[in-house]
Structure formats: structure tokens, C-alpha cells
Amino acid sequence: MQRMKRLIGTLLIALSAASFGTLAIFGRYAYADGMDTFTVLFLRFGIAALLMTLVLILRREPLPPREFFLPLAGMGALGYVGQSFMYLTATRYASAGLVALLLYLYPFFVMLLSMIFTKERVTKTKAAALILALSGTALTVGPVSGQIVGALMAISAALIYSVYIMVGAKVMKGVSATQSSTVIFASAGLVFGALALFNGTHLPVSIAGWGAMAGVVFISTLIPVAAFLAGLGMIGAVNAAMVSTLEPVVTVALAAWLFNETLGWAALLGGGFILMAVITLTRGETLTFDDKMETSKQ
């Protein structure tokens, strides 16, 4: 029974990672239909927030109390807005595969921030993972001078995400995942709604565009969040983090198949180093890191 539970949990996390890996792909199709980043993200988070609110009602869960509501709203309005905007905009200046690989630097930014602000001890495992990550970043970014703007935006997305995780590690302990997701999605949706209104809304103009937007909302947002939260309780945060390294692999494969995007051997090797570093780090980390990783898939 326990083995079956772990298998199901692993499959759920793999489904989550593969689904998250489609975001850059659907984003490309949405851009091709004339949409802009603000409109894509407004629809993504606005529709997701409405559906999560429905889930709250059906489960008879209240909204988080005020002491948690405001920090969660800040996480959505600042952290998730910044991370998602940088990530999707990066795909306009660099290949989807490169952006997905560089986003996976976020566990190392979490580690560095923890060492600076919470005085976590530097272990041999952390040092080895950091060397691998830095080497992987140098290899990945080095040969892509024509995509440097996108690469820098992807790294910025990883840095913003790491701050979001650090804050969420404390806030999430007082509320359920459904409550937190609802508030985070809603606050991010409100910010992007205001930005879309100010800059002009660019809705899809074809059935293909609306199909891409449906993919962003359901396949790249709601399905992976639900699958991740369900699988997390079955296999734990460390194992979930390792299985989640499937995400950039899916993005790279889909980008190569659908857009004929190819990464050079150096970028692929560097991406491999980054993913190896994630696995090295998560295998050697303590419960403190586990708690932070539990907030990473909102």
C-alpha cells in the first residue's frame, strides 16, 4: 500500500511538472495571436482565482484571517506578479527551453538567502550544489549572446521566486494551500488587470488564441497546482522537488518539437548541471528547506 501511494504521488508530481512545463509553450501561441503579457497573465490569474474561489465555497473554507490575508496578497501582487511577468516576457527574447532551465536556479537563490538572512550552515552538499549551479549557469548563458536579455529576465524571475518562497515559508504554515492559492491568484489577477486596462487589453482574436489561453489557465496553472499539492502529501517536499526537475525537460522537448528551437551542446550541458545541482541540494537538505519548497508551486 505504501509503495502504491509513493508511486501515485510520484506520478502526480510528474504530471504537475509536465503541466507547468507547458506555460512557455502556450504563452508563445498566445503572443502569436496578438495577445500581450499583461492580458495573458490577467486572464490566467483572474480565471484561476474565480475557480479557486468556487473550490473554497464547495469545501466551505473561509478566506484566510487578516494576519495571513495581507501577506498572501502581497506575495501575489508583488512576488508572483514580478516572477510571472519576467518569466513570460523572457520567452519573447530567448528560447523557451533556455528560460525554463534558468528558472530552476531558484533553489540556489533560496539557499543563498537562507545563508545570509537565517544564518543556515554551509555544508559540503550545499557547496557542491552551488558549484554545479554556477557552472551550469555559465555554460547555459555563455553561448547565447543574442538572447542575453531573455536570459537575464529568466534569472531575475528565479531570484524573485526565491524571495517569494522565503516569505511563503512562514505565511503558508497558518493557512491551507487552497486558501493561499486563492488569495495569491486573486491579488496577482487584480494587478495584471489594472496593468492590462492601463496599457490596453489585447484579447485573443481567433479560436486558436482562446485555445492557447485555456491551456495557460487549465493545463499550465490549475492542473499542476492541484496535482502538486496532492502528490506533495504522498512523497514529501524533497522528493517532489527532485521529480519537478522534469519541468524544464518538458519545455525543452516541446519547444524543439513545436518551434524547432534547439539548444547548443553547451547550453544543454549547463542545463543538465543545474538540474543535477537541484537534485544534489534537495537530497542533502533538512526540513527547513522542505518547508520552503512546499510553497514553491503556487
Secondary structure, DSSP 8 states (H G I E B T S, - for coil): -HHHHHHHHHHHHHHHHHHHTTHHHHHHHHHHTT--HHHHHHHHHHHHHHHHHHHHHHHT-----HHHHHHHHHIIIIIIHHHHHHHHHHTTTS-HHHHHHHHTTHHHHHHHHHHHHS-----HHHHHHHHHHHHHHHHHHTT-GGGHHHHHHHHHHHHHHHHHHHHHHHHGGGS-HHHHHHHHHHHHHHHHHHHHHHH------SHHHHHHHHIIIIIIIIHHHHHHHHHHHHHHHHHHHHHTTHHHHHHHHHHHHHH-----HHHHHHHHHHHHHHHHHHHH--HHHHHHHTTS--
